[in-house]
Structures are given as structure tokens and as C-alpha cells.
């Protein structure tokens, strides 16, 4: 019988009796023509009760819309104990007796960043052992109702729900996921424990959501540490590990951001020493040099001095400090990954995730795998029959999946070629328009808007739009083909999807930067013998300032555009949806707007929600490592974004999403390998950017080998870096172009000079030296820093030792009691 709405506040996490806790909610709308759905629900709920779950239904007349039924689920102790045993959940058996390390000197400096102790350590520190139902008195059980935290309880319920059959005829038809897909149930979710802005009125309720919002999810806490143990307790280890990684990455970014900022300040401070830019801007040098046209037909001859401003801008990022920063970032990446391994090892111990993977692989068989795999075979380890996918089917699915991914990657490359063709075609148009353009009359911006700049910015924006559209389409394709492969476990599913998505995103986001860094201006030819794309458009040249400034522009537009768009998508979209859904409920008093309806009106946190969070951060990690030599301020931009990202994600989890089902994870999964791959690759790309994209090496070769006069100076560098082309014999007209070739009239006219080969040799030598230096330091640092901190090793050994000792004593005690009982029984019989 539905309860009277006025009798008690519905903003509660308990059944009507006020004693049994609601561990899970299922909601459904009873369709008039939904007999099949009714039968499925009836069978499913009967099977849940057979397992031992307790159910209570809220009638539709009680709900806000008058159509939705809510089924409340409670797990009694017996069921909890059984499944805690099955799922090998670790529980406390003894308080930790290892003393904490002494206070760190100057720890008072960190006080402003600290959170209260009850928030940072919501539970005392215990030694833990795998739960065993037959030895309940071995564990520290004070109250059976609160022994397992709500996150563990909802994980156990979800495990039961995802394996419970709902059809009498076909026992393979099972699982809440399928019932949600076919509309039998509208939603399935665990409850938040209170409203986020105020504590629960119920004294027995933990109000952890309120604590998370108050100390973690508000932007005013941006400089504070994160309450990781509370996050783990409330959301589970998988979400806890993500926030631990994000926080650690942001912390490490601060060091890279400071060094990058110093390099930029060095560029600003040494601005006046930039001799070659002064020569370009000088009316008697740059003003007298006539350059060859940058495109055919529509482009005219131009004075070198028109690139004055871009040359100055380029110097800010293309100076001696850039080389130092590229080497520093190679070492920083290694330190970041090594220190993360240590942090992860500590969390693994503290969160009872040591030896987790092996135990979980079998337990985490995906219900979809069990359903789709009709073949059975004997598992050699468990000696039980288990489903499996035949090798032929597996190979066919993998080949089809690989071919699909390759097709989509080819599609991106085709789009990039399209954007390059756009740049070549439009450059000529901009050049002819801007000859007598009104932009020249603009005071501030006029000198900056050159045909190169206009082409670069518009192409970057078009490229960004294409990236976003392809992303949107590919996401759906990637999920479909991963489903088609039928991965065995959740871990395998996520890893397969991770590799597919990252390969695609890697090509999608970085290909345009690779083009500007390594291809633009490298295959141009020379006047009279230019190279053409598709025999139609002349290949692009770099400006006399170099291609580095264009790479910087490209990087800033794609990176900043992605971050802004990502934050809008992440924060604004869920907020608008929730605002729209809950608009009718806002007028009702709190007691009538039940806890389950409040959560029902929130957004669902999808199974792949965390996957997208990781993907966003790893793509950003690629931007700040692969191309950092072209833009030392990239880590600073990333840091500012991430400080916001941590709080936006926290706010979103706490206020906008239903509570996710708690899940375990002992690491960041396949992302670890991807980060390592990017780290190695970044050393190579930065070495090539310094050598081939920036003008650092040609300038150094000129300064020490080809300078004018006796002193090593940069005077005369611009003239030296340009070659002469004879346009017409009568009258003699000359124009200059950017290359090292012999002048007309020379016996080797228009072939490369010795200086070109010296510069090439210096570039290759620099790449080899930089790579070797950074890799040697990387491997030395990796060898020097142990993956597991010594105190964690000691605690793990102590825990294993205690488990053996305590279990031994426990069994002995049990035997003694049994013997005494037997003796008493014998004595009683004898009497």
C-alpha cells in the first residue's frame, strides 16, 4: 500500500520502516500495452527475491508525473556476506599498528591547502583481509548494517542485477542492462545520500555528498587538496583513481608551467638582441629586398620588411631557451610517469587493490559476453564450464574492426589533404584581395593581417570544425565495433575501446600540427621549378620568420578551442538538461520531492563517462609534450584548464549526475601505456621541431661558421639565408627566395650550396645528440626512482604476515573451543 505523502519526509534513503537502507532504485512506466514488459518485470523481481533481496514499490500516484513507479531494493546482511565472499571484498580485521612518519619540516607552509582531517580520512586506517562468510567473528564487525559502506553495497546489488534472469523460457535472457535497453525499466541507479547543499535530516545518514560538495566541488576550493579517500568511499575506486591521477597531473604541470613561463620571459627580455628581426624591419636591408611571389599568377613581388611583425612574434617562441625547454620537458615527462607509478602503488595498498586484477578477471565477465557466446569449454583453472568465442569468429571480428578503424583514419587524412588544398587555393585569393585591402588602414591589426596569417587562422578554424564533426561520428562507430568484437571482461572492453579511440583521436587532433611542423615549406622547390600538389596548387612556403609561429597558431587554436568546447559540453549541457527536467518539481516542498525522484531527474553517468574524461586529458597531454618546443606557454594553458577541470568534474559528479555504481580499478588501465608511448614519441618530435621547424640550427651554423667579420655575430644573417633568382635577362631583374642555392650565372646555379649540407648535417647531429641525452637521462631517472615506495612495501609485508598469524591463531582458538565442547558433551553423556 503506498504510504501517505504527508506522513514522513520523502527525502530519505530508507524504506518506509525507516530501518532498511535503500541500496538501489529501479524505475519504470507501466504502459497500457506493455504486457510483455510486465511479465519480464514480474519474473525478474521474483528472481531477485529468491536471491534474498528485499523490495518495496512506490506507486505511480506517489510520483511527480503520476506515471512512474519506483522499485526500492535493500540487501540484507546474509546476501551481503555471501556476495562479499564471492567478490573477494577486503574488509578490516585489525587497526594499523605501523606508526606514521614524523612530521615533515616546514609542513605548516601547506596548512592553507589542507582540508579537515575528518574529510581527508573518513575511516580509520586498518589492516584488511579478504572477507570469508564462515569467519565473520575474525573481522572487526561492530554493526552489520554499516559494516559495508554504501558504495560496496550498491556494487553487490549491481552484480546481482546484471546476472539475474527475467524469462522463464530462456534462461540466457538476463541482466538489468538488457531490461533497460528494451524499455522494461526506465532507469537503474544507487541513491545519493542527501541533497548536495545541505546535510540530511536523518542522523544515521552520512551526508557524504554534502561534504564532497562543500570541500571539493566548489570552485572556491580550487587551491585545496582533494579528499581522495572520501571520493573513493563514496564513488568507488575507479572514479577515485581518475581524480587521483588528474590531481597529480595538474600538480606536476605547475612545475612545467613555471619553467615554460620563464622561457617565454627570457624571449621577451632578450627581444632587443634579435638582430635578424631588426634587419628584416630595417628599411635599408629588409625594405630593399624584393622577394619572389608566394603563389603563381595572383601574387605579386613583395618587400621582406612586410614580415617584420611576424618575425618579432616568432622570436618569442624561437630562441635559445626553446632548446632548453624541449630537453626539460623530455625529462619532466619521465619524472611525471615515474612519480605517478609510486603514487599509484601507494593508492593500491591504501585502497586494498593489491592482487586485485587476477581475482577480478573471472568475476567481471561481461553479461553480453556470457549471452552472445553460445560455445562452452572447460576452464583449466576453475575446472568449470565457461563461455568462449571460437578463434575463427574472433579473428573475423578483429579484422573487420581493424579495417573500420583504418577506413576512418584514412578519412581524416583525406580531410587534412582537403584543408591543405584549401590553404593553397585560398592563399592566392587572400594575396590578391589584400594588395589594396581596407585592413591596412586598421591602426592596430592592419599590419598583423597578412595573407599567410589569414590563411593560417581560417584553415585552423576549418580544421577544428572538421575534427569535432569526425569525433562525433567516430565515437558511435567505435562503440559499435567494440561491441561487435564481444570482449570478455569490462577491463578488456575498455582497453579495446581506448586503443581504437586514441588511434583515431591521435590522427584527428595532431595531423594538422604534424603537417605544419614537418611538411609545410619542406618540399617547395625553387623559382622556375616549383613543386605542385595534384599538379595544380603550388606547395606552401614558410615565411622568412619560419614555420614555427604558424605551428604555434595552429596549436593554440586547436588546444584552446578543444578545452573551451570540452568545458562547455561538460558543465553547461548537463546543467541545462537537469534544469529543464526538474523545473516542475522546484515548486514542491522538500518532503514531497522524494530522494529517488530528485536523483531520477539527474543525468545518467554513462559506463564510458570516465573514458571520455581520460581521453580529453591524454589528448591535452599530447599537445603539451609533442609540440611543446613551438609553444612554451602550452603547459601554463593546460594548468589553468586543469585547475578548472578538477572542480568542473567534481561539481558535475556531485550535483548533476546520478550516483554511479561503484567499480574497482587498480590503475588507469591502457592509458598508462599510451602515456608512455607519447612520452617517448615527444622526445623525437621536439628534436625534429627544434631542428627542422625552427631556425635555431641555421642561425647557430651562421653565427659560428659563416658570420661576417672576425666576431661571431648574427649581422648579415638574413641576406645569407636568402638565395637569388634571375627573373628576366633584359632588363636584369632579381628576386630573393628562402633557401641555400647558388645564384644565377654560377656553374652550379640553383643547386644547393655547401652551407645547406652543413646545416642539414648540424640538424641531424642535433637530433641524435638531443635524443640520446634525453633518453639516457630518462632511463637513468626511471632506474633511480623505485616504482613502489619503501614504506608501502613494508606495510604490505606486515599485512600478509598478520593475516597468516591471525588466521593461524583464530583456527587454533576455534579448535580449542570445539575440543572443549566435545569433552563437555562426552562428560554429559557419561553422567
N, C-alpha and C positions, 0 to 999 in steps of 0.2 A: 504494500500500500504506500503510495507516495506520501512523504512527510508534509506536514503543513509548513508553508514557506515562512510563516511568521514565528514559528516555534524557536528556531535556532538560527544563528548566522550561518550562511552557506559558504562563507569564506573560510573553509576549514579543510584539513587534509585527512579527516577521519570519516568513517561510516557514520550512519545516524546514531549508533550507540555511543559515539564519542570515544571509543576504546580502540577499535581496529583501524589501523592506518590504511589509507588508500595508496596502493603501490603502483597502480596503473589504471588508465581510463581508456575505454573503447567507446566511440560514439557512432550512432547510425540513425538514418531517417527511414521510418517504416513506409515503404512505397505501397500503394494500394495493389499494384500488380506484381509485387515482389515476393511471390510465394517461394520461389527457389532460394532467394536470399534468406527468407525467414527460416526455411528448413536448414540451410547451412549454419545460420546463427545458433539455432536450437541444438544441433548436433555438436557444434564447436563448443558452446557453453557447457553442455552436458559433459563433454570430454575434459574440459578444464576443471570441472567439479570432481570428476573421477580422479584426476591427478592430485586433488586436495586443495585447489584454490577456492577462496570464498568470494561470492559475487553479490552485488547489490545494484539494482537498477533504479535510475531516476526517471520517472515518467516524463513523456514529452510535454505534459501540461505544466511541468515544473521549469521547463527550459524557456529561454528568452524568446525564441522564434515559434514556440509551441509545436515544433515538428521533430526536434532532435531528442533521442533517448541517450542517456549516458550510463554505461555499464562500469561500475567501480569494482576493482579487483584487489583483494587482500591476500598476502601469502602468510599462512600460519607457520609457526616455528618448525613443525615436523617437515613441511615441504622445503623450507629454507635450509634446514640442516641436511636434508637428502641431497639437494642440488648444490649446496656449498661443497659437499663431499665430491659430487660428480665433477664440478667445475674446478676443483682443486684450489679453492679460495683460501688465501693465507689469513690467519687470524692471530691475535696476541696470546702468548702463553706466559710471558714474564716481562716485567718492566726492564728497560735498558739499564744495565749497570756500568756501562763504559762512560767514564767522566768526559764531559765536553772539553774541547781545547780551551786553554786560558784565553782571556780577553786579548784581542788584537790591539797593539798600540795605536793610539790616535783614533780608536773606534768611535769616539764622541763626535768626530767630524761627520760621520754617516747618520747621526741621530735625525736630522731633518728628513732623510729619505726613508726612515724606518716606519713600519706600521706597528700597532699594538701587538703584544705577544699572543693574546688570545685569537687574533686574526691570523697571524703567521703560523702558529702552532695550535690548530683547533683540537688536536688529540695529543695525549702524552706519547712519548717515544717507547715503543715496545719491541721485544724480540718476537718474531712471528713464525708460525709453522703451518703447514697445510692442514686444513680442517678435516677432522675424522669424526663422523657421527657417533661411532662406538666409544669415543673417548672424550665426551663432552666435558667431563669434570677435569680434564687435563688443561683446558683453556680458561682464560680469565673472563668467565661469563657472569656479569653482575645482574643484568636484566636481559632476558631473552628477546624482549620487544625492541630494545635499542642496540643489541649486540652487533647486528649487521646494519651499516649505515644505509640510508635510502637509496644511494647510488648502486650499492651491491644488490639490494632488494629488487630494484627495477631491472637490473641486468639479468637476474634469475627469472623474473616474470617474462621478460622478452625472450629468453632462451626457451621457456616452456611454450609461449605463444607461437614462436616461429616453427615449432615442431609438432603442434597439436593438430590431429586430423579433423576435417569438417564434413566428411562424406562417408556414409555407411557403405556404399557400393564400392568406392575406390579409395583404398587406404593411402594411396600415393598423393591424394589431394589433401595437402596440409599446409599450415603456416599462415600467420596473420598477413604476411606480405601479399599473398595471392588474394586473400579476402579484401584487402584494401584496394588492390588493382581491379578486382571485378565489382567493386562498389557495395559489397556486403556490409562492410564497415566504412564509415567516412574518415575516421581518424583513430590513431592509437598512440598514446603518449603518457609518460610519467608526469606527475604534478610538480610544479614549483611549490616551495613550502610556504610562501606568503606573497603579498604584494611587494614589489621591489622598493617602494618609497617609505614603507612603514613596517614595523615588526608585527608578527602575528599576535592576535589577542590570546591565543592558546599558549599557556605557559609551557606545555610539553613540546611545542614546536620549536625547532632550532632557529628559524628565521635566518638561515644562511644566505638566502638570496638577498635579503636586506643588507647583510654585512658585505657581500660582494659588491653590491651597488654603491654602498656608502664609501668603502675603502679602495675600490678597484675600478669601477666602471665610469666614475665621474671624471671629466677632463681635468678638473682642478687637482686630481691626484697624479698628473702626468709625470711628475718627478719622483714619485714614490716607488718602492719596490712592489712586486706583485705577490699577493698571498697565494703562492702556488699550492701549498698543502690544502688550503680551503677550496681552491679551484678543483683540485684532484678529488677531494672528498665529495664535492657537490656534483661535478660533471663527469668524473671518471678519469682514468689515467691518460686516455688517448688525447682528450682535449687539454689536460694538464701539461702533457709533453709538448703540444703545439705552442702553448703560451710560454713555457719554459724556454723553448728554442727561439721564439720571436723576441722575448725579452733579452736573451743572451746575445742574439744577433744585433739587436739595437744597441746594447751596451758596448759591444765590440766596434760597431760602426762609429761610435763617438770618437774613438782614437783615430780611425781613418779620416773622419771628417775634419778633425783638428789639423792633422798633417796636410790634408788637401787644401784647407783654407790657408795655411802658412805658405804653401807652394804658390797659391794664387796671389797672396800678398807680396811674395817675392817678385812675381811678374809685374805687379803694379809699382813696387818700389824701384825696380830696375828699368822702368819704362823708358827713361831718358837715355839709357845705354844702347837702345835699339837702333844701331847705325843704319841697318839696311832699310828700315821703315822711313828713317829721315831722308835717305837717298831717294826712295820712291816718291816721297812727298815734296822733295826739293824741285823747284821749277827749272833749275839748270840741269838736273840729272833726270829724274822721272818725268818732268814736264817736257823734256826734249826727246824722250824715247818713244818712237811710234811702234805700236805692237801690231802684229798680223791679226786679221779678223778672226773672231772666235767661232764663226759659222759661215757657211757659204751664202753667197748672193745678198742676203738681207743685212748682214753685219758689216759695219764699216771698220776702218782703221781707228785705233784708239790710243790715247796717251796713257802711259804706265801710271802717271800720277792720279788717275781716276780711282785706282785701287788703294789709295792712301789709307782710308779709314779701316778697310778690312785687314790691311797689313798690320796696323796697330792692334786691332782686336785679336788677331791671330797670335801676336807676341804674348798676350796674357796667358795663353794656354800652351804655347810652343816655345819654351825656354829651358834652360839647363835644369831647373827644378823638376820639370816633367819627367826626365830620365830617372832622377832620384825617386820620384813618387811611384813610377811604374815598378821599380825594383822593390820599394817599400810595400806596395800592395801585393806583390807576389809572396812576400814573407808574411804579411798580415793575414792573407787567406789561410796559410798553413797554421798560424797561431790560432786563428778562429776555429778551424776544424779540429785541431788537437785539444784545445781547451774545452770545446763542446763535448768531445768524447769523454773527458773527465767529468764534466757536469752531468752528462747523461748517465755515466756509471754510478754517480752518487744518487741520482734520482731513482735509478733501477733498484738500488739497495733500499733506499728510504721508502719507496712505494711498493716494495715486495714484488719486483718484476724480474728478479734474478731467476734463471732457469724457466722463464715464462714461455718462451716460444715453443719449445719441444712439447710441453704439456698441451698447449692450446691448438696446435695444428690440427689434431684429430677432432678436437671438440668444436672447432669453428667451421666444420663442413657447411658450406652454404646450402640452405634448403633447396635452392634452384638446382644445385649440382645433384643432390640426392633424388630430386624429382626427374630431371632430364636424363640421368644415366640409368638406363634400364639393365645394363650388364652388371653382374656381381662377380667378385673374386675374393679369395682368402687373403686377409691382411696377415703378413708373416709375423708382425709384432704382437697384435692383439689376438691372432688366431680366430678372428671373426670375419664373416662375410661382409664386404663393403662395396658400395657402388664404384664403378670406374668407367672411364671413357676409352674406347678402343683406340689403339695407336693410329690406325688409318684415319679415323674420324678426327682425331686430334691434329694430325698433320694437315688434313684438308682445310680445317678451320683456321689453323695458323697461317697457311699460305694465302687464303682468301683475305684474312685480316691484314697481313703484311702488304698484299697488293693494294688494298684500300688505302692504307697509310701512305704508301708510295705515290698513289694517284693524287692524294690531297697535297702532298709535299710538292709534287710536280705542278699542281695548280697554283701554289703560292709562287713558285719560281717563275711561272708564266706571267703572273700578275706583276712581279718585280720587273720582269723584262718589259712589260707594258708601261710601268711607271718610268723606266729608263727611256723608252721610246718617247714618252710624253715630255720628259726633260729635254731631250734633244730637239723635238719638234717645236716646243713652246719657247725654248731659249731664243731661237731665231726671231720669233714673233715679238717677244719682250724687247729684244735688242732693237728691232726696227721701231717699235712703239716709243721706246724711251729716249730716242735720239732728241726729239724736241718735246719731251714729256713734261706735263704740268708738275710731276713730282719734284723736278729740280727746283721749283720755286718754293717748296716747303722748307722752312728755315732749318728745323732740327733733323727731320727724317730724310729730306731730299737727297743728301749726299750718301746716305746709307742704302737707299733702294737702288741697287744696281741690277742689271739683267740676271747676273748669277744669283744674287740674294733672292730676288722674286721667284726665280725658277726653283731654287732650293727649298724655300719655305712652302710654296704651293705643292711641290712634289711630296714633301714630308707630310703635309696635311692629308693629301690624297692617299698616300701610303698608309697613314694611321687609320683612315676610314676603312680602307680595304682590309687591314689587319683585323679590325673589330668585326667586320661582316663575316670574314672567313672563320674567325674564332667562334662566333655564334653558331654557324652551320656545323663546323667540325666537332664541337662538343657533343652534339647529338649523335653524330656518326660514330665517334669514338666509343660512346657508351653502348651503342647498338652492337658494334663489332666485338667489344669485350664481352657483352652478354652472350653473343653467338659462340665465343670460344669456350664457354662454360667453365670458368676457373673453379678449382676445387674448394679453396678456402677464401675467406674475406681478405686475408693478407695477400694472397696470390692475385685476387681480383683487383685490389688497389694497386699492386705493383705493375700489373699488365697495363692498367689504365694510365698509370703515372708515366710509364715509358712512352706510350702512344701519344699522350697529350704533350709531354715535354718535347719529344722529337718535333712535333708539329709546331708548337709554340716557339721553339728554338729557331726554326727556319723562318717562321712568320715574323717574329719581332726583330731578329738580328740580321736578316738577309740584307735589308736596305743599308744598315750600318756597315756590313761587310763590303757591299758594293762601293760605297763612298771611300772606305778606308783602303781597300786593296785593289780595286779595279778602275775607279774613275781616274782619268788622267794618265793611266799607265800604258794604254795601247792607242796612242793618238796618231802616231806618225809624225810627219813634219810638212810644212807648206809645200805644195806641189805633189805630195804623196801621202795624203791623209788616209786614215783608216775609217771605214764606214760601217754602220750597223745595218744589216739587211741590204747593203749596197745603196741605202737611201739617206740615212742620217749620219752626219759626221760625229764621231765619238767625242765625248765631253773632255775639255781640258780642265786642269786645276788652275785657280787664279795664281798670279805671281806670289800671293801670300801663302799659297799651299792649300791642299785639300783639308787640312786639319780643322780649320774653322767651320767648314761645311759639315764635317763629321760631328763637331760639337753641336751645331744647329740641329742636325738630324737626331742626335742622342737626346738633347733636351726636349725636343718636340715629342718624340715617341715615349720617352721615360716619364716626363711630367704629365703628358696627355693621358697616359695609361693610369698613372697614380690618381689623378683628379677624377677620371672617369670611374675608376675602381671604387674610390671612396663614396662617390655619388651613388653608385649602384648598391654598395654595401649598406650604407646608412639610410639614404633617403627613400629608396624603394620599399624596404620592409616597413619603415615608419608610416609611409603613406598608405600602404595596404592595411596595416593594423588600425590606423585612424579611420579608414573607410569602413572596415568590418565592425569595429566596436562603437561606431557613432551612436547607434540606438541604445546601447547599454549604458552610456555615460549618464543618462538621466535617472537611473535607478539607484536606490540606496544600496550601500555595500552589502547588507545582509541578504539581499535578493540576488545579487550578481555573484553566483557561486564560483568557487575556486576553479572547478573544472571548466566552467563556461569562459571564465577570464582567459584560461590557458588555451581553450579551444579557439578563441578569437585571435590568438597569436599566429605567427608564421611557423611552418614546419621547418625544422633544421634537417636538410636532406642528408642522406647517407654519404654523399660526396661533398658535403659542405666544407669540411676541413681540407679536403683535397684541393679545392679551389683557393683556399687561404694559403696553403703551402705553395701552390703553383704561382700565385701572384708574387710571393716573396722571393721564390727561386729565380723567376724571370728578372726581378729587380736586382738580385744578387749578380746575375749575369751582366746586366748593364754596368754595375759599379766595379766589376772586375775585368770583363773582356775588353772594354773600351776606355778604361779609366785614364789612360795616358793622354787621351784627347780632351778630357774634361775633369780636372782635379776636384771640382766642386760637386761631382756626382755623389760621393758618399755623404756630403752635407745635405743635399736634397733628399737622399734616401733616409737619412737620420730624422729629418724633420717630418717626413711622411710616416716613418715607423713609430715615432712618438705618438702621432695621431692614430695610426693603425691599431696599436695595442689597445688604446682606450675606445676606439670605434668598435673593434671586435668585442671588447668586454661589455660595452653598452648594449651591443646587438644581442649577445648571448643572454645577458641578464634581463633585458627589458623587451626585446622584440620577438624572440623565438620561444617556442615551447621548449621545455626541458628535454635535451637529447637523452636517448638511452645511453647509460654509462657503458663505455667499452674500454678494454685494456689494450695497451700497446707499449712495448718496451723500448721503442726507439722511433725515429722519424721515418723509418722504413726505407723505401727505394730512394728517397730524396737524399739520403746520406751519400750514396754512390754518385748521384747526379752532381751534388755539390763538389765532390772530389774531382769529378771529370771536368767541371767548369774551372776549378782551381788550376789544374794542370794546363788546360787549354788557354787560360787567361795569360799565362806567362808567355806563351808563343804569340798570341795576338798582340800583346803590348810591345813585345820586342819588334814585331813587324810594323806596328803603328809608329814607333819612335824612328825606325829605320826608313820605312818607305812612304809613310803618310806625312810625317812632319819633315821640316827642312833642317833638322838638327845635324844630321851627319854631313850633308853638303856644306853647311856653314862651318863645321869643325875642320873638314878637309881643306876648305878655302883658307881658313884662319891659320892653319899650321903648315900648309904645303904650297898654296898658290897665292898668298897675300901679296899686296904691292909693297914695295919698300922693304926696309930691314926689320921693322917691328911687326909682330903678329897682331894685325888689326882686321876689322871687318870692312874697312873702307874699300870701295870698288867691287863689293860682293855682287851687287845687283847686275852691273854690267857683265861681270864674269859668268853669272848664271843664265844669261840670255845668249841665244845664237842669232846670226844674221841670215835673212833670206832676201835674195835679189828679185824684186817683183818684175822689173822690166829693164831691159838693157839700155833703151834710149827713151826718155832721159833716165839716168840711174836713180832708181827708187829702192830704198831698203826698208824692210820692217823686221822687228825682232820677235822671237818666239822663245818659249821656255824650254830649253834643252841644252845639251852639251854636244854640239856638232860643229864640224869645220865650216868656215864661211865659203861663200861662192868664190870661184877663182882658184881655190886650193886644189891640189892634186887629188885629195880625198874629200872633195866638197860634199857636204850634207851627210857624211858618215860620222859615227861617234868619235869624240876626241879621247885622248888618254885620260883626261880628268874624269870623264864619265865612268871609265873602267876602274879608276882609283876609288871613286865614290861608291861604286857598286861593291867593290871588294871591302871597303870600310863598313858598308851597310851589313853585308853578310857576316863580317867579323864581329860586329857589334851584336847581331842576333845570337851568334854562337856563344860569345862571352857572357852576354846577359842571361841567356837560358841556363848555361852551366852554373853561373854564380848563384842564381836564384834557386835552381833545383838542388844544388849541393846544400845551400842553407836550409831549404825546405826539408830535405831528408834528415839533415842533422837535427833540426828542431823537432821533427816528428820522432826521431830516435831518443832525443833527450827527455821529452815530456812523456811520462808513463800514462797509458790510457786510463788506468784505474788508480785513484788516489790511495795512498798507503793506509790511511785511517779506515777507508771503505773496505779494503782487503781484510784488515784486522777485524772489523765488525762482522763481516760475512763469515770468517773462520770461527769467530766466537759464537755466532748464531748456530752454525752447523754443529759445533761441539756441544752447545747447550741442548739442542734438540735431541742429540744422541743420549746425553747424560740424563736429561729429564725424562725422556721416554723409557729409558732403562729403569730408572728409579720408580716411575709410575707403574710399569709392568710388574716389578718386584713387589710393590705395595699391594697391587691387585691380587697377586698370587698368595701373599700372606693372608689377606682377608678371606680369599677362597678356602685356604687350608683351615683357618680358624672356624669358618662356617661349617666345613665338613666335620671337623673334630666335635663341634658343638652338636651337630646332627647325630653323629655316632654315639656320643655320650647320652643324648636324649633317648636314642633307640635302646641303648644298653639298660638304662633305668626303666 
